[in-house]
Amino acid sequence: MTAYVADVINAVYVVAVIVFILGLRAMSSPTTARRGILYAGVAMLLAVAVTPFSPHLSNFAWIALGVGIGSLAGWYWARVVQMTAMPQMVAVFNGMGGGAAAAIAAVTLLGSLAVHATAGLSLAGAIIGSISFAGSMIAFLKLQGWIRSKPIVIPGRQVINTAVLVVGVAVGVVALWKVSTLWLLPFYVLLLSYGALLTLPIGGADMPVVISLTNALTGIAVALDGFALVNGPLGDAGYAMVIAGVLVGSAGSLLTLLMARAMNRSISNVFFGAFGAQEEEGTTIQGSLKPIEASDVAVMLSYASSVIIVPGYGLAVAQAQGKVKELADLLAQKDVSVKFAIHPVAGRMPGHMNVLLAEAGVSYDKLFDRDEINPEFPSTDVVMVIGANDVVNPAAHRQGSPLFGMPILDVESAKNVIVLKRGAGKGFAGIENDLFYRDNTRMLYGDAADTLTKLVQELKKL
């Protein structure tokens, strides 16, 4: 009977894995992303539902309590968290995954230190999971604004970080060698410290890459834990963890590489370069900032034949996605062609702008990535930049600038550029934006939601 139950559980795990893969495939396109998320949720529900029936499993009350608390917390946060805070929530949930992987590794280590092959896998999972957890928590604190978003650089950080990592791993190896659990506490303290020290020098502009990489690390940690569990009484659950972890780890790794490529930077530069810690010096920008009123912008838009809107984090902060949709609809009624230009690292997490605009009901066929839209800027009458900064900064074309080589949206080549911004401050990278001083650029100051409301009102009068 036990063997029959195990076979049924394995079959359900296989089905769950297939559904996971289908969900991941569906997430590759904005039009099917919702379906992909639903598939992934169903797959996880299947896996969680059958696991309690595994032979040799006990402590059902604790399992039920954990599942209940986690489900209620997830349901509550999904309902109350605003889209502007979605990057923070992703960072926290990803950190929880890394923490769970580290906790599973701890339990496995406590019970199997004598089996060095199994314990070695658990040790690797504990190392990676701890780094992912601590890094995700620092990312959350930076995104939430509870600690400064700019790089926090400690003198001699590379030497200190390397020392903490090496000593931490050495302590873990000693725990295996001595077959002693007394070494696990300092091991976890050191690895969690390393995860925090690694992430503190990373600026807010690089948070999308950090979130993506910690997600990949969580997947790898889960897979390693799964390998360790395969040799134990819960081997069936271990196989499911291996497959799910590999899927998450590979997808997260690929996304991390794509995000880094979008900024024309290496992963090592993102994590060890402290990008944004030093502001650009010695560069004099020609020209001046030229303010404009909402009424004048409305007239300019109404007489345009083509308009491209470039959303950024300022749009999310102002929660102005509904207003920008209303503005786009009004322009469409006036036979103005409206498109949205989406840079891969605009916002604070991968796909942030796509999700934000989708929430407002902007059609997917209006969204264009950088390679698709860049050739159209020279023939565009008006480009509206809403809260974006570094992704439209022409300094990326200037040799010697910290942004040099980063692929940007070439909005400076448009006939007219309107920048909606709270003030004349710099972006997360700490680099002055050449675009704001160009002859064809006008600055429309104010909160994006208020400014867009005024534009909508002015357009309705015309």
C-alpha positions in Angstrom: 0.0 0.0 0.0 2.9 2.4 0.9 4.5 1.7 -2.5 1.1 2.4 -4.3 0.7 5.7 -2.4 4.3 6.7 -3.3 3.7 5.9 -7.0 0.5 8.1 -7.0 2.4 11.0 -5.3 5.2 10.7 -7.9 2.7 10.8 -10.7 1.1 14.0 -9.3 4.6 15.5 -8.9 5.2 14.8 -12.6 2.0 16.4 -13.5 2.8 19.4 -11.4 6.2 19.8 -13.0 4.7 19.7 -16.5 2.2 22.4 -15.5 5.1 24.4 -14.1 6.9 24.2 -17.4 3.7 25.2 -19.3 3.3 28.1 -16.9 6.9 29.2 -17.4 6.4 29.0 -21.2 3.2 31.1 -21.0 5.1 33.8 -19.0 7.4 34.5 -22.0 4.7 36.6 -23.6 2.7 39.5 -22.0 -0.5 38.2 -23.6 -0.3 34.9 -21.9 1.5 35.9 -18.7 -1.6 35.8 -16.6 -2.3 32.3 -17.7 1.3 31.3 -16.9 0.9 32.6 -13.3 -2.3 30.7 -12.9 -0.6 27.5 -14.2 2.2 28.0 -11.7 -0.2 28.5 -8.9 -2.1 25.3 -9.8 1.1 23.3 -10.0 2.2 24.5 -6.6 -1.2 23.7 -5.2 -1.0 20.1 -6.5 2.5 19.6 -5.1 1.6 21.0 -1.7 -1.7 19.0 -1.6 -0.2 15.6 -2.1 3.0 16.0 0.0 1.3 15.4 3.4 0.4 11.9 2.1 4.0 10.9 1.7 5.0 7.8 3.7 7.0 8.5 6.9 5.8 12.1 7.1 4.8 13.3 10.5 4.1 16.5 12.5 0.9 17.2 10.4 -0.3 19.9 12.8 2.8 22.0 12.3 2.6 21.5 8.5 -1.0 22.6 8.4 -0.2 25.6 10.6 2.6 26.6 8.3 0.6 26.2 5.2 -2.3 28.1 6.7 -0.2 31.0 7.9 1.6 31.2 4.6 -1.5 31.1 2.5 -3.3 33.7 4.5 -0.3 36.0 4.5 0.1 35.6 0.7 -3.5 36.2 0.0 -3.6 39.3 2.2 -0.5 40.9 0.8 -1.5 40.2 -2.7 -4.7 42.1 -2.1 -3.3 45.1 -0.2 0.1 45.8 -1.8 0.0 48.5 -4.4 1.7 48.0 -7.7 4.3 50.6 -6.7 5.4 48.3 -3.9 5.4 45.2 -6.1 9.3 45.1 -6.3 9.5 45.2 -2.5 7.0 42.3 -2.2 8.9 40.3 -4.9 12.1 40.8 -3.0 10.5 39.7 0.3 8.8 36.7 -1.1 12.0 35.7 -2.9 13.9 36.2 0.3 11.4 33.9 2.0 12.2 31.2 -0.6 15.9 31.5 0.1 15.3 31.5 3.8 13.1 28.4 3.5 15.8 26.7 1.5 18.4 27.6 4.1 16.1 26.3 6.9 15.5 23.0 5.1 19.2 22.6 4.7 19.6 23.3 8.4 17.2 20.5 9.3 18.9 18.2 6.9 22.3 19.0 8.3 21.1 18.5 11.9 19.9 15.0 11.0 22.5 13.8 8.5 25.9 15.3 9.4 27.3 11.8 9.6 26.4 11.2 5.9 28.9 13.5 4.3 27.6 13.2 0.7 24.1 14.3 1.7 25.3 16.8 4.2 27.6 18.4 1.5 24.6 19.1 -0.7 22.7 20.5 2.2 25.7 22.7 3.1 25.8 24.1 -0.4 22.0 24.7 -0.3 22.5 26.5 3.1 25.2 28.7 1.7 23.3 29.8 -1.4 19.9 30.1 0.4 21.4 32.2 3.2 23.0 34.6 0.7 19.8 34.8 -1.2 17.7 35.5 1.9 20.0 38.2 3.3 20.5 39.8 -0.2 16.8 39.9 -0.8 16.1 41.5 2.6 18.7 44.3 1.8 17.1 44.8 -1.6 13.7 45.1 0.1 15.0 47.7 2.6 16.5 49.8 -0.2 13.4 49.6 -2.4 11.2 50.5 0.6 13.4 53.5 1.4 14.2 52.2 4.9 17.9 52.4 4.1 19.5 54.6 1.5 19.2 53.3 -2.0 22.6 54.6 -3.1 25.5 52.2 -2.6 26.7 51.8 1.0 30.4 51.3 0.5 32.5 50.0 3.4 36.3 50.7 3.1 38.1 47.5 2.1 34.8 45.8 1.3 36.2 43.3 -1.2 38.7 42.0 1.4 36.1 41.9 4.2 33.5 40.2 2.0 35.9 37.6 0.8 37.1 36.9 4.3 33.6 36.5 5.7 32.7 34.1 2.8 35.8 32.1 3.1 35.6 31.8 6.9 31.8 31.0 6.7 32.4 28.2 4.2 35.3 26.9 6.3 33.2 26.8 9.4 30.6 24.8 7.5 33.2 22.3 6.3 34.5 22.0 9.9 30.9 21.2 10.9 30.9 18.3 8.4 34.4 17.1 9.4 33.8 17.2 13.1 30.2 15.9 12.7 29.1 18.7 15.1 26.1 20.9 15.0 27.7 23.5 17.3 29.4 25.0 14.3 26.1 25.6 12.4 25.1 28.8 14.2 28.4 30.8 13.4 28.2 29.3 9.9 24.7 30.8 9.3 25.6 34.1 10.9 28.7 34.5 8.6 26.8 33.5 5.4 23.9 35.8 6.2 26.4 38.6 6.9 28.0 37.9 3.6 24.7 38.2 1.8 24.0 41.6 3.4 27.6 42.9 2.8 27.4 41.8 -0.8 24.1 43.7 -1.5 24.7 46.9 0.5 27.2 48.4 -2.1 24.7 47.9 -4.9 22.7 51.0 -5.9 19.0 51.2 -6.5 19.5 51.4 -10.2 20.7 47.8 -10.2 17.9 46.4 -8.0 16.2 44.6 -11.0 19.4 42.6 -11.6 19.7 41.9 -7.8 16.1 40.6 -7.6 16.6 38.4 -10.6 19.8 36.9 -9.4 18.6 36.2 -5.8 15.6 34.5 -7.4 18.0 32.3 -9.4 20.0 31.6 -6.2 16.8 30.6 -4.4 16.0 28.1 -7.2 19.5 26.6 -7.0 19.4 26.3 -3.2 16.0 24.5 -3.4 17.4 22.1 -6.1 20.4 21.3 -3.9 18.1 20.7 -0.9 16.0 18.4 -3.1 19.1 16.4 -4.0 19.9 16.0 -0.3 16.3 14.9 0.5 16.3 12.3 -2.3 18.4 10.1 -0.1 16.1 10.4 2.9 12.6 9.2 3.7 11.0 12.1 1.8 12.8 11.2 -1.4 9.7 11.7 -3.6 9.4 15.4 -2.4 13.1 15.8 -3.1 12.7 15.0 -6.8 9.9 17.6 -7.1 12.2 20.1 -5.4 15.0 19.4 -7.7 13.0 19.9 -10.8 11.2 23.0 -9.5 14.5 24.5 -8.3 16.3 23.8 -11.6 13.4 25.5 -13.5 13.5 28.6 -11.2 17.3 28.7 -11.1 17.8 28.4 -14.9 15.0 30.9 -15.7 16.3 33.4 -13.1 19.9 33.0 -14.3 18.9 33.7 -17.9 16.8 36.7 -16.9 19.8 38.0 -14.9 22.1 37.8 -17.9 19.5 39.5 -20.1 19.1 42.3 -17.6 22.8 42.9 -17.3 23.1 42.9 -21.1 20.4 45.5 -21.3 22.7 47.7 -19.2 25.8 46.6 -21.1 27.4 45.6 -17.9 28.7 42.3 -16.5 27.3 40.6 -13.5 30.5 41.1 -11.6 30.3 44.8 -12.3 26.8 45.0 -10.9 27.7 43.1 -7.7 31.3 44.4 -7.1 31.4 47.7 -8.9 29.4 49.8 -6.5 27.8 51.5 -9.4 26.5 55.0 -8.5 28.6 55.4 -5.4 30.6 58.1 -7.1 28.8 60.8 -9.0 30.1 62.0 -12.3 32.5 64.9 -12.0 34.3 67.3 -14.3 31.5 67.4 -16.9 29.8 70.6 -17.9 26.5 70.3 -19.6 25.6 73.0 -22.1 22.2 74.5 -22.2 19.5 75.2 -19.6 16.4 73.7 -18.2 13.3 75.0 -19.9 10.0 74.7 -18.0 6.7 74.5 -19.8 3.0 74.7 -18.7 0.5 71.9 -19.0 -1.7 73.9 -21.4 1.1 74.4 -23.8 1.9 70.7 -23.7 -1.7 69.8 -24.4 -1.7 72.0 -27.5 1.5 70.4 -28.7 0.0 66.9 -28.2 -3.2 67.7 -29.9 -1.4 68.9 -33.1 1.0 65.9 -33.1 0.5 63.0 -35.4 2.7 60.6 -33.4 3.4 60.5 -29.7 5.6 58.0 -27.8 5.3 57.7 -24.0 8.3 56.5 -22.0 7.2 55.4 -18.5 9.6 55.1 -15.5 9.5 54.6 -11.8 8.1 58.1 -11.2 4.9 56.9 -12.9 4.7 54.0 -10.5 5.4 56.2 -7.4 2.6 58.6 -8.5 0.3 55.7 -9.2 -0.5 57.5 -12.5 -0.9 54.5 -14.7 -4.7 55.1 -15.0 -4.2 58.7 -15.9 -1.6 57.9 -18.6 -4.1 55.4 -20.1 -6.8 58.1 -20.1 -4.4 60.5 -21.8 -3.5 57.9 -24.5 -7.2 57.2 -25.2 -7.9 60.9 -25.6 -5.1 61.3 -28.1 -6.2 58.2 -30.0 -9.7 59.8 -30.3 -7.9 62.8 -31.9 -6.2 60.4 -34.4 -2.9 60.7 -32.8 -0.7 57.6 -32.9 0.3 56.6 -29.4 3.0 54.1 -28.4 4.7 53.1 -25.2 8.5 52.6 -25.2 9.6 50.1 -22.5 13.2 49.8 -21.4 14.2 46.4 -19.9 15.4 48.0 -16.7 12.8 50.8 -16.3 11.3 50.6 -12.8 12.5 48.5 -9.9 12.1 44.9 -11.1 12.0 43.1 -14.4 8.8 43.9 -16.3 7.7 46.5 -13.8 6.4 48.9 -16.4 4.7 46.2 -18.4 2.8 45.0 -15.3 1.9 48.6 -14.3 0.5 49.5 -17.7 -1.3 46.2 -18.0 -3.0 46.9 -14.7 -4.3 50.2 -16.2 -5.6 48.4 -19.3 -3.1 49.5 -21.8 -3.2 47.1 -24.8 -0.1 44.9 -25.2 0.2 45.9 -28.8 0.9 49.5 -27.7 4.1 48.4 -25.8 7.4 48.3 -27.6 10.8 47.3 -26.4 14.0 49.4 -27.0 15.1 47.7 -30.2 11.7 48.0 -31.8 11.0 51.7 -30.9 14.4 53.3 -31.2 14.3 53.7 -35.0 11.0 55.6 -34.7 12.1 58.4 -32.4 13.6 60.7 -35.2 10.2 60.8 -36.9 8.1 61.2 -33.7 6.5 64.6 -33.1 6.4 64.4 -29.3 8.0 62.0 -26.7 6.7 62.2 -23.2 9.1 60.9 -20.5 7.2 60.2 -17.3 9.5 59.6 -14.3 12.2 57.8 -16.3 15.8 59.1 -16.0 18.9 56.9 -16.5 17.3 54.8 -19.3 16.9 58.0 -21.5 20.2 59.7 -20.5 22.3 60.5 -23.6 25.3 60.4 -21.3 25.4 56.8 -22.2 26.8 57.8 -25.6 29.6 59.9 -24.0 32.9 58.1 -23.4 34.1 58.6 -19.9 30.6 58.7 -18.4 29.7 55.9 -15.9 26.7 55.1 -18.1 28.9 54.9 -21.3 27.8 51.9 -23.4 24.5 51.3 -21.7 21.8 50.8 -24.4 19.2 53.5 -23.8 16.0 54.8 -25.4 17.2 57.4 -27.9 14.4 59.9 -27.1 16.8 62.9 -27.7 16.4 62.4 -31.5 12.6 63.1 -31.4 11.3 66.5 -32.6 10.0 67.4 -29.2 10.6 65.9 -25.8 8.5 66.6 -22.7 9.8 65.4 -19.4 7.4 65.0 -16.5 9.4 65.2 -13.4 9.0 66.4 -9.8 12.3 68.4 -9.9 15.7 68.6 -11.5 17.2 65.8 -9.5 19.4 63.1 -10.8 18.4 59.5 -11.4 19.3 56.5 -9.3 22.7 56.2 -11.0 23.6 59.7 -9.7 24.4 61.0 -13.2 23.2 64.4 -14.5 20.8 63.9 -17.5 22.0 65.6 -20.7 18.5 65.2 -22.1 16.9 67.8 -19.8 19.2 70.5 -21.2 18.6 69.8 -24.9 17.1 72.5 -27.1 14.2 70.2 -28.0 13.4 69.3 -24.4 10.9 71.0 -22.1 10.4 70.2 -18.4 6.8 69.8 -17.0 7.4 69.8 -13.2 5.1 68.3 -10.7 3.7 65.0 -9.4 3.0 62.7 -12.5 -0.6 62.1 -11.4 -1.4 65.7 -11.0 0.3 66.7 -14.2 -1.4 64.1 -16.2 -4.7 65.1 -14.8 -4.1 68.7 -15.9 -3.1 67.5 -19.4 -6.3 65.4 -19.7 -8.4 68.4 -18.6 -6.6 70.7 -21.1 -7.0 68.2 -24.0 -10.7 67.9 -23.4 -11.0 71.7 -23.9 -9.3 71.5 -27.3 
